[in-house]
Amino acid sequence: MQEIKPSGRVCPREFFSVSDQVSYLEPSQMCAFEEAFRKWKDGARRMDSVRARTRLWLLFQLVRHTGARLGEILSLDDTEAFHADGPFVSLGREDRVREVPLPEEFYAELAAFQESPMGYGLRGELFRVDPGYFRRICYERGKECGLAKDLVCPKSLRNTRAVEMLRSGVPITIVKEVLGQSSLDLTANFQQFSPGDVQTIVRTAHEAMRKRTSARNSFLGHVVEVTTDQVMAQVVLRTRSDLNICAVITMDSLRNLKIMVGSPVIATVKAPLVNVLHRAGHLTGSARNRLEASILRVTDTPVLSEVLGRLPDGTDVCALISAHSAQDLALQPGDEVEFWFKAMSVVLNTVQL
């Protein structure tokens, strides 16, 4: 009895798209926006202007790197929020405080300003800035680099941080915690998969699975039928070329891997469990899976023969049969045959996105 084996995970960060309803900055836009803000800050000449612009620059950097809501940042007490022993800031209410990491360079710049004569007088109120004024400064810097208002507002900075984390491979549940969101549904807007994305991920998983398993035969598809009783389940998957593969597994395996109609799966069958017969004549047998193919080659040894065939859709299928059986069949390249294997010989591997 062949049991289901879980596959390795496929990191989706190279494939996902972002909802059209979400405004965010691509990396090149973020770099241009930051550079415009930095130049504006460094362009101050009078001491009062240097102090004011540096204050807004630090506020901008904190929003940009935490993905926090502007209101959260404006209400921070900078004498207590930042950790003395590391680059972290505490955000959120008392009943739900979260620790968010900060870049070392920014953390050092912030600490230096807090300890400087300019920053010392702002202790405890460093980020108590009028929100409308901060937004206006962001709009002006965005205009300097050709970015629309909806791309450089605090909400867009928050969205940009979420997309950055997802693209770097941070799990969406962790992104939710960093952003302080109450619902995973909100975070899900940042990470969506089109039908093309799903196909790419599943095909990547298929190739990875083929490299990890010793099974010579693998078939990628989606579940189209599940039939169950109290102990066993029959699962039928359909490939892109409308080839049906049937597997029989335990109900425990079906439940544990949450297989249902529509699930992407990879079916694998080891070559010794595959039989091959000529299509000429009357073929009988109890095997549920019967695949018509043309012989590509036959490799003989004194004990076993490897028979490699190709299905009409271009998929290769392999069987290992005894040398005696191969002699009886007298298989030659180009022969039309059927590869047979039982449903209980099929191993199903789920694709985890």
C-alpha positions in Angstrom: 0.0 0.0 0.0 1.5 3.3 -1.1 0.9 6.2 1.3 0.7 9.9 0.5 4.0 11.7 1.1 4.0 15.5 1.7 6.1 17.5 -0.8 8.5 20.3 0.0 7.2 23.9 0.1 7.5 26.1 -2.9 8.3 29.7 -1.9 5.8 31.9 -3.8 7.7 35.2 -3.5 8.8 35.1 -7.2 5.3 34.6 -8.5 2.7 36.5 -6.6 1.0 39.7 -7.8 -0.5 42.5 -5.7 -4.2 43.5 -5.8 -5.0 46.5 -8.0 -6.7 48.0 -5.0 -3.3 48.3 -3.2 -1.1 51.3 -3.8 2.6 50.7 -3.2 6.0 51.6 -4.5 8.2 49.3 -6.6 11.8 49.1 -5.5 13.0 51.7 -8.0 10.3 54.1 -7.0 11.1 53.6 -3.3 14.7 54.4 -3.9 13.8 57.6 -5.9 11.4 58.7 -3.2 14.0 58.1 -0.4 16.7 59.9 -2.3 14.4 62.9 -2.8 13.6 63.0 0.9 17.3 62.7 1.8 18.3 65.5 -0.5 15.6 67.7 0.9 16.8 66.9 4.5 20.5 67.6 3.6 19.6 70.8 1.8 18.7 72.6 5.1 21.1 75.4 6.0 19.7 77.1 9.2 19.9 75.2 12.4 16.2 75.4 13.0 15.6 74.1 9.5 18.1 71.2 9.9 16.4 70.2 13.1 12.9 70.3 11.6 13.9 68.4 8.4 15.9 65.8 10.3 12.9 65.2 12.5 10.6 64.6 9.5 13.2 62.5 7.8 13.4 60.2 10.9 9.6 60.0 11.0 9.5 59.1 7.3 12.2 56.4 7.9 10.3 54.9 10.8 7.0 54.7 8.9 8.9 53.3 5.9 10.7 50.5 7.8 8.0 49.5 10.3 4.9 49.5 8.0 3.1 51.0 11.0 0.1 53.3 10.8 1.0 57.0 10.9 -1.1 57.5 14.0 0.9 54.8 15.8 4.2 56.5 15.0 3.0 60.0 15.9 1.9 58.8 19.4 5.2 57.1 20.2 7.2 58.1 23.3 10.7 58.0 21.9 12.2 57.7 25.4 10.5 54.3 25.9 9.7 52.8 22.5 13.2 52.0 21.3 15.2 49.2 22.8 18.5 50.1 24.4 20.2 46.8 23.5 19.1 46.4 19.9 17.4 47.9 16.8 13.8 47.3 17.8 10.8 49.5 18.4 7.7 48.6 20.5 4.4 49.4 18.7 0.8 48.8 19.6 -1.4 49.0 22.6 -0.6 47.5 26.0 -2.7 44.5 25.4 -1.1 43.8 22.0 2.5 45.2 21.9 4.6 44.0 19.0 8.4 44.3 18.5 9.4 45.4 15.0 13.1 45.3 13.9 14.8 48.3 12.4 17.8 48.7 10.1 21.0 49.1 12.0 22.0 52.2 10.1 18.7 54.0 10.8 18.7 52.9 14.4 22.2 54.5 14.8 21.1 57.7 13.1 18.1 57.9 15.3 20.1 57.4 18.5 22.7 60.0 17.4 20.0 62.6 16.8 18.3 61.8 20.2 21.6 62.4 22.0 22.5 65.5 20.0 21.8 69.1 21.3 19.1 69.4 18.5 17.3 66.2 19.5 17.7 66.4 23.3 15.0 69.1 23.6 12.5 66.9 21.7 12.9 63.8 24.0 9.5 62.2 24.5 7.9 64.2 21.7 10.2 63.6 18.8 7.5 62.2 16.5 4.7 64.5 17.7 4.3 66.1 14.3 1.1 67.5 12.6 0.0 64.6 10.3 -1.2 67.0 7.6 2.1 68.7 7.5 4.0 65.3 7.2 1.7 64.3 4.4 2.3 67.5 2.5 6.1 67.0 2.8 5.7 63.5 1.4 3.6 64.8 -1.5 6.2 67.4 -2.3 9.1 64.9 -2.3 7.0 62.5 -4.4 6.3 65.2 -6.9 10.0 65.9 -7.3 10.5 62.3 -8.5 7.3 62.0 -10.6 5.2 60.0 -8.1 1.5 60.5 -7.6 0.1 61.4 -4.2 -1.5 58.0 -3.6 1.9 56.4 -4.0 3.8 58.5 -1.4 1.2 58.8 1.3 1.7 57.0 4.7 -0.7 54.2 3.7 1.3 53.5 0.6 4.5 53.3 2.6 2.8 50.8 4.9 1.7 48.8 1.9 5.2 49.0 0.4 6.7 47.5 3.5 4.2 44.6 3.5 5.1 43.8 -0.2 8.8 44.0 0.5 8.5 41.5 3.4 6.4 39.1 1.3 8.8 39.3 -1.6 11.8 38.5 0.7 10.0 35.3 1.8 8.5 36.4 5.1 5.4 34.3 5.8 2.2 36.2 5.4 1.2 35.4 9.0 4.4 37.1 10.2 3.7 40.2 8.0 0.3 40.4 9.6 1.9 40.6 13.0 4.5 43.1 12.0 1.8 45.4 10.5 -0.4 44.9 13.6 -3.4 43.8 11.5 -6.2 42.0 13.2 -7.3 39.9 10.2 -5.3 37.9 7.8 -7.8 38.8 5.1 -6.5 42.3 5.1 -2.9 41.2 4.6 -4.0 38.8 1.8 -4.7 41.8 -0.5 -0.9 42.2 -0.7 -0.3 38.7 -2.1 -2.5 37.3 -4.8 -2.0 34.5 -7.3 -3.3 34.6 -10.9 -4.1 31.3 -12.7 -0.7 31.8 -14.4 1.0 32.3 -11.1 -0.5 29.1 -9.7 0.6 27.1 -12.8 4.1 28.4 -12.5 4.3 27.5 -8.8 2.8 24.0 -9.3 5.2 23.3 -12.2 8.1 24.4 -10.1 7.0 22.1 -7.4 6.7 19.3 -10.0 10.3 19.7 -11.1 11.5 19.9 -7.5 9.6 16.7 -6.7 11.1 14.9 -9.7 14.6 15.7 -8.4 13.8 14.5 -4.9 12.1 11.2 -5.6 13.4 7.9 -7.0 10.1 7.4 -8.9 10.6 7.5 -12.6 7.0 8.4 -13.5 5.3 11.6 -12.3 2.1 13.3 -13.4 1.1 16.8 -12.5 -2.6 17.7 -12.3 -5.6 18.8 -10.3 -8.0 16.6 -8.4 -11.3 16.1 -10.3 -13.0 13.4 -8.3 -12.8 12.0 -4.8 -14.8 8.9 -3.7 -14.6 7.7 -0.1 -15.8 5.0 2.3 -15.0 4.6 6.0 -11.4 3.5 5.4 -10.2 4.3 1.9 -10.5 7.1 -0.7 -10.2 7.0 -4.5 -8.7 10.1 -5.9 -8.7 11.0 -9.6 -6.4 13.7 -10.9 -6.5 15.2 -14.4 -3.3 16.5 -16.2 -3.1 19.4 -18.5 -3.5 17.1 -21.5 -6.7 15.6 -20.0 -5.0 12.4 -18.9 -6.7 10.8 -15.8 -4.6 9.1 -13.1 -6.4 7.2 -10.4 -5.0 6.6 -6.9 -6.3 4.8 -3.8 -5.2 6.1 -0.4 -6.3 5.9 3.2 -8.9 8.3 4.6 -6.3 9.4 7.2 -4.0 10.5 4.4 -6.8 12.3 2.5 -7.8 14.3 5.7 -4.2 15.0 6.8 -3.2 16.6 3.5 -6.6 18.2 2.9 -7.0 16.8 -0.6 -10.3 17.9 -2.3 -11.6 18.5 -5.8 -9.5 21.2 -7.3 -6.3 20.6 -5.2 -3.1 20.6 -7.2 -1.3 17.3 -6.8 1.6 15.3 -8.2 1.2 11.6 -8.7 4.3 9.4 -8.8 4.7 5.7 -9.7 7.9 3.7 -9.4 9.0 1.9 -12.5 9.0 -1.6 -11.0 5.2 -1.2 -10.3 4.5 -0.5 -14.0 3.7 -3.2 -16.5 3.8 -2.9 -20.3 1.9 -4.8 -22.9 1.5 -4.7 -26.7 -1.7 -2.9 -27.8 -2.3 -5.4 -30.5 -4.8 -8.1 -29.5 -7.2 -8.3 -26.5 -5.8 -6.7 -23.4 -7.3 -7.6 -20.0 -6.3 -6.7 -16.4 -7.5 -5.1 -13.2 -5.2 -2.1 -13.3 -7.1 1.2 -13.3 -4.4 3.2 -15.0 -3.7 2.3 -18.7 -1.7 4.7 -20.7 -1.2 4.4 -24.5 2.4 5.2 -25.6 5.1 4.6 -28.2 8.3 2.8 -27.2 11.4 5.1 -27.3 13.9 2.6 -26.2 14.5 -0.7 -24.4 17.6 -1.1 -22.3 18.4 -4.8 -21.4 20.4 -6.4 -18.6 20.7 -10.1 -17.7 18.0 -9.6 -15.0 15.9 -6.5 -15.8 14.9 -4.5 -18.8 14.0 -0.8 -18.7 11.2 0.2 -21.1 10.9 3.9 -21.9 7.8 5.1 -23.7 6.3 8.5 -24.6 2.6 9.4 -24.2 0.8 11.4 -26.9 1.2 14.6 -24.8 5.0 14.2 -24.7 5.2 12.8 -21.2 7.7 10.0 -20.7 6.8 6.8 -18.8 9.1 4.1 -17.7 8.7 0.4 -16.7 11.1 -2.1 -15.2 10.2 -5.6 -16.2 12.1 -8.9 -16.1 14.5 -9.7 -18.8 12.4 -12.9 -19.6 9.2 -10.8 -20.0 11.1 -8.4 -22.3 12.3 -11.3 -24.5 8.7 -12.6 -24.8 7.4 -9.1 -25.7 10.2 -8.4 -28.2 9.6 -4.7 -27.8 11.2 -2.4 -30.4 11.3 1.4 -30.7 8.2 2.7 -32.3 6.0 -0.1 -31.0 2.5 0.9 -29.8 2.0 -0.3 -26.2 0.1 0.3 -23.0 1.7 1.0 -19.7 -0.4 -0.3 -16.8 -0.2 0.4 -13.1 -2.7 -0.2 -10.2 -4.3 2.7 -8.4 -2.8 1.5 -5.1 0.7 1.9 -6.6 0.3 5.6 -7.0 1.8 8.0 -4.5 0.2 11.4 -4.2 2.2 14.5 -3.3 0.4 17.7 -2.4 1.7 21.0 -3.6 2.0 23.5 -0.7 1.9 27.2 -1.8 
